[in-house]
Amino acid sequence: MFIKAAICISPQETFPLIAPAAAWGTNGLKEHEGDKYFAAEPSYEGLIQAGVLRRMGKAVRMGVGAGVRILKEAPAVDGIIIGTANGGLEDCIKFLNQIVDYDEGTLTPTNFVQSTPNAIAGQLALIHRNTGYNITHVHGGLSFENALVDASLLFEQEQVETLLVGGIEEISEYNHNIDRISGVFKKEPGSSASLLASTSAGTVNGEGAVMFLLERKAAQRRQVRIREVTTLSFASPAQVEERLSELLDRHDLEAASIDALMLGYNGDVRSAGWYDRIRGCFGGATPVFSFKNACGEYPTASAFAVWLGHQLLTNQPVPATLRCSGKMPDKPANLLIYNHYREEEHSFILLDHSHRPPLLTR
């Protein structure tokens, strides 16, 4: 399946209505302090009606804003697929608190309506009067990957020609505090500039909304393709390496033929070893890029990685601080993303410019 267009709202100024498309790549990363990297949201003027926007929670308005912006490229898509681990969790907690505060009396429906994970896909369908395939995948750290697998199956069965596929997450203060106490996030102050050099336990929380307009057939001569997505859960390091070897063998690729490797380093010394092992499979010549020092750690951060990979493969400028080692070829042909979420859910996503039919496995 091929990426026709991609839109990103993230802790960086990546959304076109905030700054020109290439500005964030030439100006460098926006530096964040502390353990929460909040998204740089646009004003949404011209994207969402003011009356509707006022009732939207953060996850919903980011997802709808990015979705509406990308649907300007193709108003009539055949379906909408969203991946999110928590959806509008903040609104859900607000609604639960209202039940207590009002003693199960008369409650305002807004928080309830916006709290369900499928609110984003539903709002986009209502706004664009889309009656096609509409589903939300809520599968933890593999939510976005499963959305891609779902899209691929529809394309392989030739049921659809174009799909809107996205990954959305917001920072919930309630969940953040619970995770911070349990040691997920860093306890000492720090900045994004020094995140990857950290030698302490814990990472930083992030959020964002990334939307892709995917199509079954390439509309242009050279177009970025999602060639394969493969996932595994609760695996050992040896099993992850084995899955990588199988992926490369399926496509007749050697490690040396991968033009760039993107790894989900997040500043947590406890989980860096997973990425170091995969990095070691490619030797020292393959360029390595990071992405979580830009967007933070969250269940659907792999959607930001795919967006960034699309930028790299289309020769768009990206901040130099995202390059860990090596130099990107002038005309890269492929890029491999490896990410894990809390050392439990692992995924490989292979992007390239070729035009062969996509292959996805689980």
N, C-alpha and C positions, 0 to 999 in steps of 0.2 A: 504494500500500500504506500502511496506517495503523499508527501506533505505539500499541499498547494499553498498554504499560508499558516503562519504561527504568530500568536499574540501572547504577551507575557506581562502580568502584573506581579512584581516581586519586591523585595526590600531594596533593589536597585531601580534606577530610573529607566526601566526597560520598556515602558508602555509608550507608544508613539505620541499620545496626546500630552504626555508630560515633557518629553524631549524628542528631538529627531532620532530616528531609529538607530543611527550609528553613534550617537553622542556618548552613550554609556561606555562603549568600547574604547573610544578615544580619550575620554576624560578620566578613566580609571574607576575603580570601585568606590562606591559610597561607603564610608567607614561607619560601622555601628559599634556602640559601646554596650556592655552588659550581656545578659544571656537571652535577650529577646530581639530578634530582627523583624521589626514590623514592616509590612508592605508599604511602598510608596504609591498610594492610590491617586488616581486622577480625579477630576471634579465630576466626571460622568455626565457633564452637560452635553446634550445632544445624543446621549446613549440611552439614558433611563429617565423617564418622566419624573419630575420632582416629587409629585404626590406618591408615586410608587417607591421611589428611592428612600423616602422618609421612613417607610415601614420595613425596610430591608436590613437584615443583620449583615455583618461584615463579609462573611463567606459568600452569602447570596449576592451582595452587590458586586463583589470582585468577580465572581463567576459569571454573573449576568453581564456586567460591563465588558469583560473580555470577550464573552460569547457574542454579544450584540455587535461589538466592533469587528470581529472576524466575519460575522455573517453578512457584513456589507460587501464582502468579496463574493459570496454566493448565498443569496437570501433563501433559496429553496434547497435545503439539504434533505437527504433521505432518512436521517435519524440523528439522535443526540445521545451520546454516551459519556457519562461523567464518572470519574474515579475519585473517591474521597474517603478517608478513614473516619473522620468525625463530623463532616458536614457543618451545620450551624450549631455546634455544641454549646456555644455561649448562650444562644437563644433558648436552647433546651433547658439549661440550668436555670435561666431566668424564669421560664415557665414553671419549673418544678418549685422554685422558691415562691412563686405567686400562689401555688396551691396551698402552701403553708401559711403565707401571709394573709390570704383571704379566706382561710379555713374552708377550702374547697367550695367557695361560693362562686360569684360571677367573675369570670376571668376574661381578660382581653385575649382574643384569638391570635393576635399578630405573632407573639413569640412562639406559640405552638406551631403555627403554619410554617414559620421560617426555620424551625428547629430540625425538621426532618431532612436527612441527607439528600433526598431526591427533590428538594425545593428548587435547586438551581436548574436542573434539567427541566423541571415542570414549568418554571417561570420563563425559561427561554422558549419552550414550546408554545406557551400562551402568547408571549409577545410576538412571535413570528408565525403564529397559527399553524404550527407544524404538527401534523397528526401521524408522523412516521414513527419508526422505532425509537423508544425512549426508555432508557434504563440507567440506573446508578449502581456502580459497584462499590461496596463498602467492605473491603477485604484487607484492612490494616495497611501494612507497608507494601502490599502488592496491589493496592486498589487501582492505581493508574495502569500498571502492567496488565491487569485483567481486563481493563477497559480496552486496551490495545488488542489483546487476544480476541475479545468479543468482536471488535471492528474487523479484524482479519477474517474471522469465520464468516461474517456477513459478506465481505468482499469475495472470498473464495467460492461461496455459494451463489455469487452473482445476484444477490437480492437487492443490493444497493450500489450506487455509483459514487456518492459523496456522503461523508459523515462529519459531524462536529464532535470531536473527542477532546476531553480536558481532564486536568487534575487540579483540585482545589483544596486548600486547607487554611484555617485561621488559627491564631493563637488564642486559646481559652485560658483565662487567668486561673480558673479553678483547677483545670488539669495541669497547668504549668506549675502551680504551687505543689501539687501532689507529686509530680515527677521530680521537681527540684529537691524535695525532701527525701525522695527515694534515691537520689544520686544521679539522675539522668542528666541534669544540667550542671554547669560549672557553678561553684560557690564563690570563687574569687572573681573580682572585677577584671575585665579584659576587653580588648577591641578585636574587630574582625581582621585587622591588619596582622595581628599576631596569633590568630586562632590556630592555624595549621602548625605553628611552631610550638604549640603548647605541649607540655609533658605531664599534665595533670589529668585526672579523671573528669568525665562530664563533657557535654557539648553545649550548643546554644539552640534556642528554639527559633523556628522560622515559619513563614507562611507565604501564600501566594496563590495565583490562579493562572494557569497556562492553558490555552486553547489552540487546537490544531484543526485545520480544515483538511481532511484526508480524502483521497480519491482512489478509486480502484485502478484506473489507468493513468499513466503519466500524460499530462497535458502539454508538457514542454520537453524539449530534447534532453536537457539535463535537469533532473529534479531529485531532491533528496528522498530516499525511500527508507522506510522502516523494514529492514530485510528479515529480521528475526527477533522475537522476544522469547526468552526462556526463563523460567522461575523455579525455585526450589525453597523449601522451608525446613528449618531445624536440621540443617546439614552440617557435616564436618568440613573442615578446610579441604581435606582430600576429595570429598564429594563435589565441592565447588570447583576445584581444579579439574576434576574429571568432566564436569558439565561444560567447562570452557573448552576442553580438548574436543569434546563431541561437537560443540558448536562450530569450531574451526574446521573440523573434518567434514562436516555436512556441506560446507561451502567451499571445500578445496582451498582453504586458506592456511598459510603458515603464520606463525606469530609475527614474523618479520614483515609480512604483507599488510598488517594493520597500520594504517597511517597515523592514528592517534588513539590514545586510551584515556578515558575519563573515569575517574575514581571518586567515590563519595567520602573522602577524608573529611572528618567533622571536628577535629581537635580533641577527640577523646582517645587518650593513649591506650585504653583498654581494648578498643575495637580496630585500631589502625593496622594490626597484624593481618587482618583479612585482606586489606587492600595491598599491603606489602607483598603478600604471597602471590596475588594475581599480577602485580607489577613485576615480580621476579620472573614470571613465566615469559615475559616479553623482552628480557634483557634491558640494557641501558640505552638502546638506540631509539626506541619508540617514544614519541612525545607523550607526556602525561599531563593531563589537565585536572584541576579540581573544580568544584562548583558550590560546595556548601559554605565556603567562606564568603560567598556572595548572597546565598539565599537562606542559610541556616539549615538545621535538621528538622524534617517533618515527614510524615508518612508518604506523601506524594511528591517528594523533592525530585524524584526521577523524571517527572514531567518537565521541571526546569532544566534538568540535564539534557533531555531530548531537544528542548528549545535551544539550548546553548550549542549542542552538537549541530543543529541545523544552521546556526550562525557560522560555526567554524567551516562546515562543508560548503557553504555558499560564499566563503571568503569575506564574511562580515567582520569588522574589527571587534575584538573582545579584550578586556583588560589584561595587561601583561601579568598581573599578579595571580591570574588563574592558571598560568602555565607553570607547572612544577618542574618540568625538565624537558629538554629536547626542543626541536624547532619544527613547526608544522610545515609540510610540503606546500608548495605554491598551488598545486591542484590536487588536494586530497581526494581519494576515491572512497575511503570508508573510515568509520570511527566506531569504537566499541565502548559501551558504558557498562560499568559494573557498580552495583550499589547494594548495600544491605541495610535493613532497618533493625536496629538493636540486636544485631548478630543472629537474628532468627529468620528473617525473610530476605532472600537473595534473588537478584535478577541480573541478566545480561540483556542488553539491547544493542543490536547491530544496525548501524545506519550506513547507507552507501548511495552511490549515484547510478547504479546499474538499473536495468529495466527488466530483469527476470521476475517471474511471479514470486510473491512473498512466501516465506515459510515460517510458521510459528509452531513451537512445541511447548509443552508444559512439563 
